[in-house]
């Protein structure tokens, strides 16, 4: 039973992997956009920070679900 709990928590944390990949891609594209049009850096930065915050929130939710799986099913 403990093995299944660990597997479930591991699968729940895999959602954070997607958030990390998404933030990396978004940051790369933002740097490219600023390099092409430096005059709109402020707008790009605002949108990048908002997108990164939403992606991080998703990663935190995955982490919380993993902890809940471990604590409640033990």
Secondary structure, 3 states (H helix, E strand, C coil): CHHHHHHHHHHHHHHHHHHHHHHHHHHHHHHHHHHHCHHHHHHHHHHHHHHHHHHHHHHHHHHHHHHHHHHHCC
